[in-house]
Amino acid sequence: MRIALLGFPLSGRTTLFDALSGGHAREGVASIPIPDPRFEQLAHQAGARKRTPAALEWHDLPDFNPDKPETARQLLSLARQNDALVCVLRAFDSPYAPYHAPIDPARDLRFWLDEFVLSDLQVIENRIERLTKLFQSHKESAADRAEHALLCQMHRALSVGELLQAFEVPHELEARLRGFGFLTRKPMVVVANIGESLLGNEAQSEMLASLQALCDAHGLPLMSLCATFERDLRQLPEAEQAEFLQIMGVSEPALPRLVRLVYEQLRLQVFYTISDEARAWLLPKGSTALDAAATIHSDLARGFIRAEVCPADEVLAAGGWKAAHKAGKVQLVGKEYLIRDGDVIYVRFNV
């Protein structure tokens, strides 16, 4: 899963990316593990020699100049290639920022939302134009007609400033729309990048309250953090981090919460395979045991027979996979079994 970080120049977007990646990025791309204590406990209990946590691929999108539309188009085109968006907004004072007064993250968010809406409208209008020409040749299918009707509904919604995140799309049309990469349908998290002086006092900020109201109106999750603080904290030895947090009056780092929040917005769940290698795998909610097998390896799906399944909490409580087996906690399920978040799976197959 690809996550796009976007924001105005000097909004702190790249500082946040550096904090997330710990300096281990390559060409603006970094694989960031999803915090998962349950996975660590399973791996430790099994004595796994190799541990591979579930991770999201984060992309630090390039800067753009709001006065040059071509750079905005390029940025939005890159954003379409991602599965979720994280919009970083400047909520701190800086003499180096491209605009100085007033600091207004709500204004900046409205700019991004307007750009997303206008960009999606253009995509829809281009597609409607092509479908209209197809209709004139009388070579359209029923699916083409259904797509046209749906796009017209989407156009009306966007025209009044609505986002498409909550827009219901029939299952049979989902695949046809996926290629458009509508920005206003993507899961999105808003990050207010505040100054260190505001840490611990976010509830008293009228600026953040205004931003929260805008996010609530559009159903967007908001979290505030200080990117420079998170970067500096990440660079400290682990033994010194707790003391630094205490000095700053902060209860915990914000980065794990951000990664977890993005993960939740993607409507994903995790399942585990435990052997010499402990590994966590991501899967969309509502997926089956066969989907899980295919995620691990196509051969497992092709030769799927049955899957042994047990919730991670029960494996941990029993003392391990073999102990869970002996205690009768492990189920034998077929390909249609719906995977639950935290399932430990062993796939029986034959090819």
Rosetta blueprint (number, residue, H / E / L):
1 M L
2 R E
3 I E
4 A E
5 L E
6 L E
7 G E
8 F L
9 P L
10 L L
11 S L
12 G L
13 R H
14 T H
15 T H
16 L H
17 F H
18 D H
19 A H
20 L H
21 S H
22 G L
23 G L
24 H L
25 A L
26 R E
27 E L
28 G L
29 V E
30 A E
31 S E
32 I E
33 P E
34 I L
35 P L
36 D L
37 P H
38 R H
39 F H
40 E H
41 Q H
42 L H
43 A H
44 H H
45 Q H
46 A H
47 G L
48 A L
49 R L
50 K E
51 R E
52 T E
53 P L
54 A L
55 A E
56 L E
57 E E
58 W E
59 H E
60 D E
61 L L
62 P L
63 D L
64 F L
65 N L
66 P L
67 D L
68 K L
69 P H
70 E H
71 T H
72 A H
73 R H
74 Q H
75 L H
76 L H
77 S H
78 L H
79 A H
80 R H
81 Q L
82 N L
83 D L
84 A E
85 L E
86 V E
87 C E
88 V E
89 L E
90 R E
91 A E
92 F L
93 D L
94 S L
95 P L
96 Y L
97 A L
98 P L
99 Y L
100 H L
101 A L
102 P L
103 I L
104 D L
105 P H
106 A H
107 R H
108 D H
109 L H
110 R H
111 F H
112 W H
113 L H
114 D H
115 E H
116 F H
117 V H
118 L H
119 S H
120 D H
121 L H
122 Q H
123 V H
124 I H
125 E H
126 N H
127 R H
128 I H
129 E H
130 R H
131 L H
132 T H
133 K H
134 L H
135 F H
136 Q H
137 S L
138 H L
139 K L
140 E L
141 S L
142 A H
143 A H
144 D H
145 R H
146 A H
147 E H
148 H H
149 A H
150 L H
151 L H
152 C H
153 Q H
154 M H
155 H H
156 R H
157 A H
158 L H
159 S H
160 V L
161 G L
162 E L
163 L L
164 L L
165 Q L
166 A L
167 F L
168 E L
169 V L
170 P L
171 H H
172 E H
173 L H
174 E H
175 A H
176 R H
177 L H
178 R H
179 G L
180 F L
181 G L
182 F L
183 L H
184 T H
185 R H
186 K L
187 P L
188 M E
189 V E
190 V E
191 V E
192 A E
193 N E
194 I E
195 G L
196 E H
197 S H
198 L H
199 L L
200 G L
201 N L
202 E H
203 A H
204 Q H
205 S L
206 E H
207 M H
208 L H
209 A H
210 S H
211 L H
212 Q H
213 A H
214 L H
215 C H
216 D H
217 A H
218 H H
219 G L
220 L L
221 P L
222 L E
223 M E
224 S E
225 L E
226 C L
227 A H
228 T H
229 F H
230 E H
231 R H
232 D H
233 L H
234 R H
235 Q H
236 L L
237 P L
238 E H
239 A H
240 E H
241 Q H
242 A H
243 E H
244 F H
245 L H
246 Q H
247 I H
248 M H
249 G L
250 V L
251 S L
252 E L
253 P L
254 A L
255 L H
256 P H
257 R H
258 L H
259 V H
260 R H
261 L H
262 V H
263 Y H
264 E H
265 Q H
266 L L
267 R L
268 L E
269 Q E
270 V E
271 F E
272 Y E
273 T E
274 I E
275 S L
276 D L
277 E E
278 A E
279 R E
280 A E
281 W E
282 L E
283 L E
284 P E
285 K L
286 G L
287 S L
288 T E
289 A H
290 L H
291 D H
292 A H
293 A H
294 A H
295 T H
296 I H
297 H L
298 S H
299 D H
300 L H
301 A H
302 R H
303 G L
304 F E
305 I E
306 R E
307 A E
308 E E
309 V E
310 C E
311 P E
312 A H
313 D H
314 E H
315 V H
316 L H
317 A H
318 A H
319 G L
320 G L
321 W H
322 K H
323 A H
324 A H
325 H H
326 K H
327 A L
328 G L
329 K L
330 V L
331 Q E
332 L E
333 V E
334 G L
335 K L
336 E L
337 Y L
338 L E
339 I L
340 R L
341 D L
342 G L
343 D E
344 V E
345 I E
346 Y E
347 V E
348 R E
349 F E
350 N L
351 V L
